[in-house]
């Protein structure tokens, strides 16, 4: 008698099973909740990394998380401006955005970057919807400085459109373009957009995908990675220029989100394979976690006030290096 050959795949390793079991309490805790993900850096530029990140976000959606993606596209904007022979100028780390440059920003962010991300996720089904901050007046801004041109300071977030998309089971992919309070468009910092949107929609968590492993006490000392940090300690680091210029908007966004009631903020390295899943669904995590020590902290429907004025003086507390991770 002939028997059919066993073509079933080999059993997964016990370690794989252990990882799945380890993830269970984290999955249980995050299912049904909203997570804002600021996507940028090398993970956006490298095609393979971009595909991996989009797949990880789709996986989060499948297990019941409500992801909201915020993105910029600085390098792509610079490349396009060079092609159109538009001068590229920065002041204090911010792009000088003329009216002509603003048209390029809109073209690149909405016509190229945003649609590439939507397309990558929609290979798995009709999941993602591309959104400009100007759609339904979602992001409103005022001019930050005449010297910077069409660079905006966020004045308010109108969250209704995003909430409708989330309720309809879509993944909003938001380009960091704002509608001007007096008309026109503004180029706004994507890190700050992420923090304000997380606050406005009452997100459970906010995650920043960067090109570094997290926040360091001393960037030149790779053993000084900070695993946990309070928002008060983060405020101290910003006020005293302890961190690099590029990290300041991320910390400011974390502070805004935590102060509005967001449970946790995370800064992780998007070039680490599956960093998003490792940070959100495992016991150890891979980056820096920020949290509020305010037990009575609740969601504020108007989070864009002077949140810094509410921060208590906390100058003498050491940077936390312990592990406070809980599901």
C-alpha positions in Angstrom: 0.0 0.0 0.0 1.3 3.4 -0.9 0.9 6.3 1.5 0.8 10.0 0.5 4.0 11.8 1.2 3.8 14.2 4.2 4.1 17.7 2.6 3.0 19.6 5.7 5.4 22.4 6.8 7.8 21.5 9.6 6.6 22.4 13.1 7.6 25.9 14.3 10.4 26.1 16.8 9.5 26.2 20.5 11.1 29.7 20.6 8.5 30.9 18.1 5.7 29.5 20.2 7.2 31.2 23.3 7.2 34.5 21.5 3.6 34.1 20.6 2.6 33.2 24.1 4.7 36.2 25.4 2.7 38.5 23.1 -0.7 37.4 24.3 -1.1 39.8 27.2 0.2 42.7 25.1 -2.2 41.8 22.3 -5.1 41.6 24.8 -4.2 45.0 26.2 -3.8 46.8 22.9 -6.7 45.3 20.9 -9.4 47.9 20.2 -7.1 50.8 21.0 -5.6 53.5 18.8 -1.9 53.8 18.2 -0.4 56.8 16.4 2.7 56.0 14.5 5.0 58.7 13.3 6.8 57.2 10.3 10.1 58.6 8.9 13.8 58.3 8.6 15.6 55.4 6.8 12.6 53.1 7.3 10.7 55.3 4.9 13.5 55.6 2.3 14.6 52.0 2.0 12.0 50.1 0.0 12.5 46.8 1.9 12.2 48.5 5.3 9.1 50.4 4.1 7.5 47.1 3.1 8.3 45.5 6.4 6.9 48.4 8.4 3.7 48.5 6.4 3.3 44.7 6.9 3.8 45.2 10.6 1.2 47.9 10.7 -1.2 45.7 8.8 -0.6 42.9 11.3 -1.4 45.3 14.1 -4.7 46.1 12.3 -5.5 42.4 11.9 -5.2 41.8 15.7 -7.6 44.6 16.4 -5.3 47.7 16.8 -6.4 51.0 15.2 -3.2 52.5 13.7 -3.0 56.1 12.5 0.1 56.9 10.5 1.7 60.4 10.3 4.5 61.0 7.9 6.7 63.7 6.5 9.2 63.3 3.6 12.1 65.7 4.0 14.6 63.9 1.7 12.0 63.4 -1.0 11.1 67.1 -0.9 14.7 68.2 -1.1 15.3 65.9 -4.1 12.2 67.3 -5.9 13.2 70.9 -5.2 16.7 70.2 -6.6 15.1 68.8 -9.8 12.9 72.0 -10.2 15.9 74.2 -9.4 14.3 75.6 -6.3 16.8 76.8 -3.7 16.9 74.6 -0.6 17.5 76.6 2.6 17.2 75.7 6.3 17.1 78.0 9.3 17.5 76.6 12.8 16.9 73.1 11.3 13.6 74.1 9.6 13.0 74.3 5.9 12.4 77.7 4.5 9.2 77.2 2.5 8.4 79.8 -0.2 5.1 79.7 -2.0 6.9 77.9 -4.9 8.4 75.4 -2.5 5.0 74.8 -0.8 3.7 73.6 -4.1 6.5 71.0 -4.3 5.9 70.0 -0.6 2.2 69.3 -1.4 3.1 67.4 -4.6 5.7 65.2 -2.9 3.9 64.5 0.3 0.4 63.8 -1.1 1.2 62.8 -4.7 4.1 60.6 -4.0 5.0 59.6 -0.4 1.5 59.3 0.9 0.2 57.2 -2.0 3.2 54.9 -1.8 2.4 54.1 1.8 -1.3 53.6 1.1 -0.4 51.3 -1.9 1.9 49.2 0.2 -0.7 48.6 2.9 -3.6 48.1 0.4 -1.8 45.1 -1.1 -3.3 43.3 1.9 -6.8 44.6 1.2 -8.6 48.0 1.1 -7.3 49.1 4.5 -5.6 52.5 4.2 -6.9 55.9 3.3 -4.5 58.8 2.3 -5.2 62.0 4.2 -3.8 65.5 3.9 -3.9 67.6 7.0 -5.9 70.1 5.0 -8.7 67.5 4.4 -11.7 68.5 6.4 -9.4 71.1 8.1 -7.9 68.2 10.1 -4.7 70.2 10.8 -5.0 74.0 11.1 -1.9 76.2 11.4 -0.7 79.8 11.5 2.5 81.1 10.1 5.4 80.4 12.5 7.8 83.1 11.2 7.9 85.4 8.2 11.5 84.3 7.7 10.4 80.7 7.2 7.6 81.4 4.7 4.9 78.7 4.6 6.1 76.9 7.7 3.2 76.6 10.1 2.7 76.4 13.9 -0.2 74.0 14.7 -3.2 76.0 16.1 -5.8 73.2 16.4 -6.7 69.7 15.4 -10.1 68.9 14.0 -10.2 65.2 14.7 -13.7 64.3 13.4 -12.6 63.1 10.0 -9.9 60.9 11.4 -12.3 59.5 14.0 -14.8 58.7 11.3 -12.1 56.8 9.3 -11.1 54.9 12.4 -14.7 54.0 13.2 -15.1 52.8 9.6 -12.2 50.4 10.2 -9.7 52.2 7.9 -6.0 53.1 8.6 -5.6 56.9 8.1 -2.2 57.8 6.5 -1.8 61.5 7.3 0.6 63.8 5.4 2.0 66.7 7.4 0.4 69.5 5.5 -1.9 72.0 7.3 -4.6 74.3 6.2 -3.9 78.0 7.1 -6.3 79.7 9.5 -6.5 82.5 6.9 -6.3 80.3 3.9 -3.5 78.6 1.9 -1.3 75.7 3.1 1.5 75.2 5.6 4.4 72.8 5.9 4.3 71.6 9.5 6.7 69.4 11.5 5.5 65.8 11.3 6.7 64.9 14.8 4.6 67.7 16.2 1.6 66.7 14.1 1.8 63.2 15.5 1.8 64.4 19.1 -1.1 66.8 18.6 -3.2 64.2 16.7 -2.5 61.5 19.4 -3.7 64.0 22.0 -6.8 65.1 20.1 -8.1 61.6 19.2 -7.3 60.1 22.7 -4.8 57.6 21.4 -3.6 54.8 23.7 0.0 55.1 22.5 2.2 57.1 20.2 5.3 55.6 18.5 8.1 57.4 16.7 10.1 55.4 14.2 13.6 57.0 14.0 17.1 56.2 12.8 18.5 55.7 16.3 17.7 53.1 19.0 16.0 55.6 21.3 17.0 58.4 23.6 20.5 58.6 25.0 21.9 60.5 28.0 25.1 60.8 26.0 24.6 60.1 22.3 28.3 59.2 21.9 28.0 56.6 24.6 25.8 53.8 23.2 25.6 52.2 26.7 23.6 55.2 27.9 20.4 54.3 26.1 17.4 55.4 28.4 14.8 52.6 28.6 12.2 54.6 30.6 11.6 58.3 31.1 8.9 60.5 32.6 7.5 63.4 30.8 8.9 65.7 33.5 12.4 64.4 32.9 11.8 64.8 29.1 10.8 68.4 29.7 14.0 69.0 31.6 16.1 67.5 28.8 14.4 69.8 26.3 14.7 73.0 28.4 18.4 72.3 29.1 19.3 71.2 25.6 20.4 67.8 26.8 19.3 66.1 23.6 20.0 66.8 19.9 18.1 69.4 17.9 16.4 66.7 15.9 15.1 64.9 19.0 13.5 68.0 20.5 10.3 68.0 18.4 9.8 64.3 19.2 10.1 64.9 23.0 7.8 67.9 22.8 5.3 65.7 21.0 5.6 63.0 23.6 5.1 65.5 26.4 2.0 67.0 24.6 0.5 63.5 24.1 1.2 62.2 27.6 -0.1 65.4 29.2 -3.4 65.0 27.3 -3.8 61.4 28.7 -2.0 59.2 26.2 -0.8 56.1 28.1 2.7 55.7 26.7 5.0 57.2 24.1 7.8 55.2 22.4 10.9 56.2 20.5 12.4 53.3 18.5 14.7 52.5 15.7 12.7 51.9 12.5 15.7 50.3 10.8 15.6 47.4 13.3 13.5 44.6 11.7 10.0 44.5 13.1 10.9 47.1 15.8 7.3 48.2 16.0 6.1 44.7 16.9 9.0 44.1 19.3 8.3 47.4 21.1 4.5 46.9 21.4 4.1 43.2 21.8 7.0 41.9 23.8 8.2 42.1 27.4 11.5 43.8 26.8 10.9 46.3 24.0 13.6 47.8 21.9 13.6 51.6 22.5 12.8 54.3 24.9 9.4 54.4 26.7 8.0 57.7 28.1 5.2 57.8 30.6 3.4 60.2 32.9 3.5 59.9 36.6 0.3 61.9 37.0 -2.2 59.3 38.3 -5.1 61.6 37.8 -4.1 62.6 34.2 -7.1 62.4 31.9 -7.8 63.1 28.3 -8.1 66.8 27.5 -10.3 67.5 24.5 -8.3 70.8 23.9 -4.7 69.7 24.3 -3.0 72.5 22.4 -2.8 74.9 25.2 0.3 75.7 27.1 0.8 72.2 28.5 4.4 73.1 29.6 3.0 75.5 32.2 1.3 72.6 34.0 4.5 70.6 34.4 5.7 70.5 37.9 9.3 71.3 38.8 11.2 68.1 38.8 14.8 69.1 38.3 16.5 66.8 40.8 15.0 63.5 39.7 17.5 61.1 38.0 16.9 59.7 34.5 15.1 56.4 34.9 17.0 53.4 33.7 14.8 50.6 35.1 12.1 48.6 33.3 8.6 49.8 33.9 7.0 47.9 31.0 3.6 46.5 31.7 1.0 45.5 29.1 
